[in-house]
Amino acid sequence: MLLSLCTCFLWLSTRDLWTVQAQDPDTDVSTRSPHRDLAPNNVDFAFTLYRHLVASAPGENVFISPLSISMALAMLSLGARGYTRAQLLQGLGFNLTKTSEAEIHQGFQHLHHIHKESDATLEMAMGNALFLDRSLELLGSFSADSKHYYGLEVLATDFEDWAGASRQINEYIENKTHGKIVNLFSKMDSSATLILVNYIFFKGTWAQPFDPESTREENFYVNESTVVTVPTMFQSSPIKYLKDRVLPCQLVQLDYTGNETVFFILPDEGKMDTVIAALSRDTIRRWSESLTIR
């Protein structure tokens, strides 16, 4: 069993890793799907955002869906103009002289489709919703484009009744995430006139299932002074493992049935910041190529 004062968790889809690797310069452009050209930008944005959030909330847990954030911001650009529109897309890492806006939205459309039509062995739901005050009306072009590319669902909401509006939004999110996210918004007053929601739900089955009978309570070291007891899963079987000789960490790869994979990354004690700073496409590629069955 591995114990440490700090842990770092990263979940990546093997489908997304494959799209990154597909950027080999020798790859025939005609064989690429629209979303593959987005992959490098999406991955770079994900790690940049993650590092920023970790730095802004030291000692806090950070759990995000980077693709959801990229998709929501790209969709918002459909309703922006001029400098604001360019800043949204450039902030996501896109070079608008090399990639047209049409290509960006078509890529996200395809990404949304392949996640929506995910492997039958997995439960996967992803979508966008805009809760709009009844006194407002969306521009027709934005409404049409956002629905076409991103599957946006627009729901009329009475924001003058914040208690009712928050209940409407919470019920929607709870339903879309199969009860996993509840009471996202409180009943406190809000001056909002629209709220954009991107939801994602994932439930996979381990390719090598853990035996529930082997789960037992163990100490988890949050930091030097805080220890909590948590249910800990155990398994004895061959797994893909790496003791990194470049970065101070160990990692294991576990597979789900279907086409999804999870990396568990365990930095050496006191080396969390070093590992986070080094997260990149090249690091993930090197890890995936260096793992061996142990």
Secondary structure, DSSP 8 states (H G I E B T S, - for coil): ----S--EEEEE-HHHHHHHHTT-TTS-GGG--GGGGGHHHHHHHHHHHHHHHHHHSTTS-----HHHHHHHHHHHHTT--HHHHHHHHHHTT--TTTS-HHHHHHHHHHHHHHHHT--TTSEEEEEEEEEEETT----HHHHHHHHHHH--EEEEE-TTSHHHHHHHHHHHHHHHTTTSS---S-SS----SEEEEEEEEEE--BSS---GGG-EEEEEE-SSS-EEEEEE----S--EEEE-SSSSEEEEEEEBSSS-EEEEEEE-TT-HHHHHHT-SHHHHHHHHHH-EE-
